[in-house]
C-alpha cells in the first residue's frame, strides 16, 4: 500500500490558467516554495504541510493546490482500477466520509474523463467495503475528500485536492453579473501589469466589480483566502488547525487609506452588484463605484493604471462592437493621458478599432476563449514623452 504519511517535504502542484504560470511561480517563490518548475497551466514545487496551507491561503493566481500521492503507468481500465486500489485511502478518508473525483484525460487509451472518474470512485469505495464492510458515499458539492486524476497517455497521477472549491471562489462575491471574470484571471491580469498598488486603479467597464476588488486586495495586502470559510484540507484526518491559525495571523490586512480604486459602468444594476461585493469584502470605503458612460469618464489623477475586460461580441453585432472599441480608444486618448491602459479581449477585429498601437500583447484564456491582453501607453504628444512606469 502507498501510505498517506506525513513527510516533512513533498511535491505539490498548483494549477492555474494559461499565461499565468510565470506569475504563479513568482508568488510561490515569495512564500518559500523550493524546486519550482513551470508546467502547462500549472507549477510544481516542494514544501511541507504549512506551505500547502499557505499556498491555498496566499496565492492569487492558483486555481487548485494538489498533493500527488501516486504516479503509475496504466493502459486500460483494469490497470487503472488496480492502480487506484494501491493507495491506502483510509489514510485520507474516514469510512463514513464523502468523496468526489475529478478527472482530466489526454490519452488514446482513455477517452472519457467521466468514465475514468467513475472507475476511480469504484476502486476507492470497493477498497473500503473489502476492508471495513462499509463504504464512503459520493458528494459532488462538498466532499470530505476530493480526488484529482490526471492521465497523460499511460501516465496516471493520483492527487489529493487540498483546496476543495476552486480558489477563484474567494468568498466575497455575493452578487453575480453577466459574463463574470474569474477572480484568479483578474488578479493575474493586474499582476502581469507590474502594478503594486502605488497609483490609482481604474476599470471603465467594471461589471460586478471583480477587477477593482482584486486590485484593492493587492493594494491592501489582503490574502485571497481571507474570506474563505474553509479549504479542502480542513477535512483531512491529519488537519492541523494550529498551523492554519498561525498562517492567518502572519498575513493580516494592511489597509491603506490613501489608496482608492475606481469602477465605472453605464449599467446601474452592475454598479449595485459591485457595491454589494465590495461591502462583502469589507472594501466599500476603498473602492469608488459610479454609474458612468465611458465617454464621460475622467481620470482621477495625473497618472495611474486602467485594466478593462470589455465585451467580446457574444451579445453584440460586430459593427456595434467595433464602435464600442473605437469609443474606448477615443476615451483613453482624450481623457486618460498619463495613464497606462491594459485591455483583455478575444476579438482581434474589435481591437483594431481602438486606434492605438499596443506596446505589449500577452496571450491569456478567459474560460475557453483565447484572448490578448494588450498594453497601451497613453502619453501626450510625441513618443519621446511617453510615460513608461507600469
C-alpha positions as CSV (number, residue, x, y, z in Angstrom):
1,X,0.0,0.0,0.0
2,X,1.1,3.6,-0.6
3,X,0.6,5.3,2.7
4,X,-0.6,8.8,3.3
5,X,2.1,9.6,5.8
6,X,3.3,13.0,7.0
7,X,6.5,13.5,5.1
8,X,8.0,16.8,6.0
9,X,8.8,17.8,2.4
10,X,6.9,16.5,-0.6
11,X,5.8,17.5,-4.1
12,X,2.9,20.0,-4.5
13,X,1.2,21.1,-7.7
14,X,-0.6,24.5,-8.1
15,X,-3.0,24.6,-11.1
16,X,-3.6,27.9,-12.9
17,X,-4.9,29.2,-16.2
18,X,-2.8,29.5,-19.4
19,X,-0.5,32.5,-19.4
20,X,-0.3,32.9,-15.6
21,X,2.3,30.2,-14.9
22,X,5.3,32.6,-14.5
23,X,3.3,34.9,-12.2
24,X,2.3,31.9,-10.1
25,X,5.9,30.8,-9.9
26,X,6.9,34.2,-8.6
27,X,4.1,34.0,-6.0
28,X,5.4,30.6,-4.9
29,X,9.0,31.9,-4.5
30,X,7.6,34.7,-2.4
31,X,6.0,32.3,0.1
32,X,9.0,30.0,0.4
33,X,8.5,27.2,-2.1
34,X,11.5,25.2,-3.3
35,X,12.3,23.3,-6.5
36,X,9.8,25.4,-8.5
37,X,9.1,24.0,-12.0
38,X,6.8,25.7,-14.6
39,X,4.4,23.3,-16.3
40,X,1.5,23.7,-18.7
41,X,-1.2,25.6,-16.7
42,X,0.5,24.5,-13.5
43,X,3.6,24.9,-11.4
44,X,5.1,22.1,-9.3
45,X,7.2,22.7,-6.2
46,X,8.2,21.1,-2.9
47,X,7.2,22.0,0.6
48,X,5.6,20.9,3.8
49,X,2.2,20.9,5.3
50,X,2.5,24.6,6.3
51,X,3.4,25.5,2.7
52,X,0.4,23.5,1.4
53,X,-1.9,25.5,3.7
54,X,-0.1,28.8,2.9
55,X,-0.5,28.2,-0.8
56,X,-4.2,27.9,-0.5
57,X,-4.4,31.0,1.6
58,X,-2.0,33.3,-0.2
59,X,-1.8,32.5,-3.9
60,X,-3.8,34.9,-6.0
61,X,-3.2,33.1,-9.3
62,X,-3.7,29.5,-8.3
63,X,-7.0,27.6,-9.0
64,X,-6.2,24.4,-7.0
65,X,-3.4,23.1,-4.9
66,X,-2.8,19.4,-5.4
67,X,-0.8,16.9,-3.3
68,X,0.2,13.9,-5.6
69,X,0.2,10.6,-3.8
70,X,0.9,8.1,-6.6
71,X,2.2,8.0,-10.1
72,X,1.9,4.9,-12.2
73,X,1.6,3.6,-15.7
74,X,-1.8,2.3,-16.9
75,X,-3.1,1.3,-20.3
76,X,-6.6,0.1,-19.7
77,X,-9.5,0.3,-17.2
78,X,-8.4,-2.9,-15.3
79,X,-4.9,-1.4,-14.7
80,X,-6.5,1.9,-13.7
81,X,-8.7,0.2,-11.2
82,X,-5.8,-1.8,-9.6
83,X,-3.6,1.3,-9.5
84,X,-6.1,3.2,-7.6
85,X,-6.5,0.4,-5.1
86,X,-2.8,0.5,-4.3
87,X,-3.3,3.8,-2.4
88,X,-4.3,3.4,1.2
89,X,-7.4,5.6,1.1
90,X,-8.2,5.2,4.7
91,X,-5.2,7.4,5.5
92,X,-7.1,10.2,3.8
93,X,-10.8,9.5,4.3
94,X,-13.0,8.0,7.0
95,X,-15.2,5.1,6.0
96,X,-18.2,7.3,6.9
97,X,-16.9,10.3,4.9
98,X,-17.7,11.5,1.4
99,X,-15.7,11.8,-1.7
100,X,-15.7,13.2,-5.2
101,X,-13.4,12.5,-8.2
102,X,-12.3,15.0,-10.9
103,X,-10.6,13.5,-13.9
104,X,-8.6,15.1,-16.8
105,X,-7.7,12.7,-19.6
106,X,-5.3,13.2,-22.5
107,X,-4.8,9.7,-23.8
108,X,-5.6,7.4,-26.7
109,X,-6.1,4.6,-24.1
110,X,-8.7,6.6,-22.1
111,X,-11.1,8.8,-24.0
112,X,-13.8,9.7,-21.5
113,X,-13.0,11.6,-18.3
114,X,-16.4,10.8,-16.8
115,X,-15.8,7.1,-17.2
116,X,-12.3,7.4,-15.7
117,X,-13.7,9.3,-12.7
118,X,-16.4,6.6,-12.2
119,X,-13.8,3.8,-12.3
120,X,-11.6,5.6,-9.7
121,X,-14.6,6.0,-7.5
122,X,-15.4,2.3,-7.7
123,X,-11.9,1.4,-6.8
124,X,-11.9,3.6,-3.7
125,X,-15.3,2.5,-2.3
126,X,-14.5,-1.2,-3.1
127,X,-11.3,-0.9,-1.0
128,X,-13.3,0.4,1.9
129,X,-16.1,-2.2,1.5
130,X,-13.5,-5.0,1.4
131,X,-11.6,-3.8,4.5
132,X,-14.4,-2.4,6.6
133,X,-17.7,-3.8,5.3
134,X,-18.9,-0.3,4.6
135,X,-18.1,2.4,2.1
136,X,-17.9,6.2,1.9
137,X,-20.6,8.0,-0.2
138,X,-20.3,10.4,-3.1
139,X,-20.8,14.2,-2.6
140,X,-20.0,16.2,-5.6
141,X,-20.6,19.6,-4.0
142,X,-18.8,19.5,-0.6
143,X,-16.9,16.2,-0.1
144,X,-14.6,15.4,2.7
145,X,-12.0,14.3,0.1
146,X,-11.7,15.5,-3.5
147,X,-9.5,13.2,-5.6
148,X,-7.8,14.6,-8.7
149,X,-6.9,12.2,-11.5
150,X,-4.7,13.1,-14.4
151,X,-3.9,10.7,-17.3
152,X,-1.4,11.7,-20.0
153,X,-1.2,8.8,-22.4
154,X,-0.3,6.0,-20.0
155,X,0.9,8.1,-17.0
156,X,-1.6,8.2,-14.2
157,X,-1.1,10.8,-11.5
158,X,-3.4,10.5,-8.4
159,X,-3.6,13.6,-6.2
160,X,-5.5,14.9,-3.3
161,X,-7.1,18.3,-3.9
162,X,-6.3,20.4,-0.9
163,X,-8.4,23.3,-2.0
164,X,-11.9,21.9,-2.1
165,X,-13.8,24.6,-4.1
166,X,-11.7,26.2,-6.7
167,X,-9.6,29.0,-5.3
168,X,-11.1,31.5,-7.6
169,X,-14.1,31.4,-5.3
170,X,-12.7,33.9,-2.8
171,X,-15.8,34.2,-0.8
172,X,-16.6,37.8,-1.2
173,X,-18.7,37.6,-4.4
174,X,-22.4,37.6,-3.4
175,X,-23.8,39.3,-6.5
176,X,-23.3,37.9,-9.9
177,X,-23.3,39.8,-13.2
178,X,-23.3,38.7,-16.8
179,X,-20.1,37.0,-18.0
180,X,-18.2,37.4,-14.7
181,X,-14.5,37.5,-14.9
182,X,-12.7,34.8,-12.8
183,X,-11.1,36.3,-9.7
184,X,-7.9,34.3,-10.5
185,X,-7.7,35.7,-14.0
186,X,-8.5,39.2,-12.8
187,X,-5.7,39.0,-10.2
188,X,-3.3,37.6,-12.8
189,X,-4.1,40.4,-15.2
190,X,-3.4,43.0,-12.6
191,X,-0.1,41.3,-11.5
192,X,1.0,41.0,-15.2
193,X,0.9,44.8,-15.5
194,X,3.5,45.2,-12.7
195,X,1.2,47.4,-10.7
196,X,1.9,47.3,-7.0
197,X,-0.9,49.5,-5.6
198,X,1.1,52.7,-5.8
199,X,-1.2,54.6,-8.1
200,X,-4.9,54.9,-8.8
201,X,-6.6,51.8,-10.4
202,X,-9.5,52.3,-12.8
203,X,-11.8,49.9,-14.6
204,X,-14.0,51.8,-17.1
205,X,-16.4,48.8,-17.6
206,X,-16.4,47.1,-14.3
207,X,-19.4,44.7,-14.4
208,X,-19.8,43.2,-11.0
209,X,-16.5,44.8,-9.8
210,X,-14.0,41.9,-9.9
211,X,-11.1,43.9,-11.2
212,X,-11.3,46.8,-8.8
213,X,-11.9,44.5,-5.9
214,X,-8.9,42.3,-6.8
215,X,-6.8,45.4,-7.2
216,X,-7.9,46.5,-3.7
217,X,-7.0,43.1,-2.3
218,X,-3.5,43.6,-3.7
219,X,-3.1,47.2,-2.6
220,X,-4.3,46.5,1.0
221,X,-2.3,43.2,1.2
222,X,-5.4,41.1,1.8
223,X,-4.8,37.4,1.1
224,X,-7.2,35.9,-1.4
225,X,-8.1,33.2,1.2
226,X,-9.0,35.8,3.8
227,X,-12.8,35.4,3.2
228,X,-12.9,31.7,2.6
229,X,-14.9,29.7,5.1
230,X,-13.0,26.5,4.6
231,X,-10.5,24.7,2.4
232,X,-10.5,21.0,1.4
233,X,-7.5,20.1,3.6
234,X,-9.6,21.0,6.7
235,X,-11.5,17.7,6.2
236,X,-8.3,15.6,6.1
237,X,-7.6,13.4,9.1
238,X,-4.2,15.0,9.7
239,X,-5.5,18.6,9.5
240,X,-3.6,20.9,11.8
241,X,-5.7,23.9,13.0
242,X,-2.8,25.4,14.8
243,X,-0.8,25.7,11.5
244,X,-3.7,27.3,9.7
245,X,-4.3,29.7,12.6
246,X,-0.6,30.7,12.6
247,X,-0.7,31.4,8.8
248,X,-3.8,33.6,9.1
249,X,-2.0,35.6,11.8
250,X,1.1,36.1,9.6
251,X,-0.9,37.8,6.8
252,X,-3.2,40.4,8.3
253,X,-4.8,43.0,6.0
254,X,-2.9,46.3,5.9
255,X,-5.4,48.9,4.9
256,X,-4.0,52.0,3.2
257,X,-6.5,54.9,3.5
258,X,-4.7,56.8,0.7
259,X,-5.5,54.2,-1.9
260,X,-8.7,54.1,-3.9
261,X,-9.7,52.0,-6.9
262,X,-12.4,53.1,-9.3
263,X,-15.1,51.0,-11.0
264,X,-17.3,52.6,-13.7
265,X,-20.2,51.1,-15.6
266,X,-23.1,52.5,-17.6
267,X,-25.5,49.9,-16.1
268,X,-27.0,50.8,-12.6
269,X,-27.5,47.1,-11.9
270,X,-23.8,46.3,-12.5
271,X,-22.9,49.1,-10.0
272,X,-25.3,47.7,-7.4
273,X,-23.7,44.3,-7.8
274,X,-20.2,45.8,-7.5
275,X,-21.1,47.7,-4.3
276,X,-22.6,44.6,-2.7
277,X,-19.4,42.6,-3.5
278,X,-17.1,45.3,-2.2
279,X,-19.1,45.6,1.0
280,X,-18.9,41.8,1.5
281,X,-15.1,42.2,1.0
282,X,-15.0,45.0,3.6
283,X,-13.7,47.3,1.0
284,X,-16.6,49.7,0.4
285,X,-14.6,52.6,1.7
286,X,-11.7,51.9,-0.6
287,X,-13.4,51.5,-3.9
288,X,-15.5,54.2,-5.7
289,X,-18.1,52.7,-7.9
290,X,-20.1,55.0,-10.2
291,X,-22.7,54.8,-12.9
292,X,-21.0,56.5,-15.8
293,X,-21.0,56.2,-19.6
294,X,-17.5,55.6,-20.8
295,X,-17.4,58.8,-22.9
296,X,-17.9,60.8,-19.7
297,X,-15.2,59.1,-17.7
298,X,-12.4,61.3,-16.4
299,X,-9.1,60.4,-14.9
300,X,-8.9,60.7,-11.0
301,X,-5.2,61.7,-11.0
302,X,-2.4,62.6,-13.4
303,X,-1.2,59.0,-13.7
304,X,-2.4,55.6,-12.9
305,X,-3.5,52.3,-14.5
306,X,-6.6,51.2,-16.4
307,X,-7.4,47.5,-16.7
308,X,-10.5,46.5,-18.7
309,X,-12.4,43.5,-19.8
310,X,-14.9,44.9,-22.4
311,X,-17.5,42.7,-24.2
312,X,-16.0,40.4,-26.8
313,X,-19.1,40.3,-29.1
314,X,-21.2,37.4,-27.9
315,X,-24.2,39.6,-27.5
316,X,-23.3,42.4,-29.9
317,X,-23.1,42.7,-33.6
318,X,-19.6,43.2,-34.9
319,X,-20.4,46.7,-36.2
320,X,-21.7,47.7,-32.8
321,X,-18.7,46.1,-31.1
322,X,-16.3,48.0,-33.4
323,X,-18.0,51.2,-32.5
324,X,-17.7,50.4,-28.8
325,X,-13.9,49.7,-29.1
326,X,-13.5,52.9,-31.1
327,X,-15.2,54.8,-28.2
328,X,-12.9,53.1,-25.7
329,X,-9.9,54.2,-27.7
330,X,-11.1,57.8,-28.1
331,X,-11.8,58.0,-24.3
332,X,-8.4,56.7,-23.4
333,X,-6.6,59.1,-25.8
334,X,-8.6,62.2,-24.8
335,X,-9.4,61.7,-21.1
336,X,-6.6,59.5,-19.7
337,X,-3.3,60.9,-20.9
338,X,-0.6,59.9,-18.4
339,X,-2.2,56.5,-17.6
340,X,-1.3,53.0,-18.8
341,X,-4.2,51.0,-20.2
342,X,-4.5,47.2,-20.4
343,X,-7.4,45.6,-22.2
344,X,-8.4,42.0,-22.5
345,X,-10.4,40.7,-25.5
346,X,-10.8,37.7,-27.7
347,X,-12.0,39.8,-30.7
348,X,-9.0,40.8,-32.9
349,X,-11.2,42.8,-35.3
350,X,-12.6,44.9,-32.5
351,X,-9.1,45.5,-31.1
352,X,-8.2,47.2,-34.4
353,X,-10.8,49.9,-33.8
354,X,-9.2,51.1,-30.6
355,X,-6.9,53.2,-32.7
356,X,-3.8,52.8,-30.6
357,X,-0.8,50.6,-31.1
358,X,-0.2,48.1,-28.3
359,X,3.2,48.1,-26.7
360,X,2.8,44.6,-25.5
361,X,0.5,41.6,-26.2
362,X,0.0,38.7,-23.8
363,X,-2.0,35.6,-24.6
364,X,-4.5,34.6,-21.9
365,X,-7.6,32.4,-21.7
366,X,-10.9,33.6,-20.3
367,X,-12.6,30.2,-19.9
368,X,-12.3,28.6,-23.3
369,X,-11.7,31.8,-25.2
370,X,-8.2,32.7,-26.3
371,X,-7.6,36.4,-25.6
372,X,-5.0,39.0,-26.0
373,X,-4.1,41.3,-23.1
374,X,-2.8,44.4,-24.7
375,X,-1.0,47.3,-23.1
376,X,-1.3,50.9,-24.4
377,X,0.8,53.8,-23.1
378,X,-1.3,56.9,-23.1
379,X,1.3,59.6,-23.4
380,X,0.7,63.2,-24.6
381,X,2.3,64.4,-27.8
382,X,5.2,62.6,-29.3
383,X,6.5,59.1,-28.3
384,X,9.6,60.6,-26.6
385,X,7.2,61.9,-23.9
386,X,5.7,58.5,-23.2
387,X,5.2,57.6,-19.6
388,X,6.7,54.2,-19.1
389,X,6.1,53.5,-15.4
390,X,3.8,50.4,-15.2
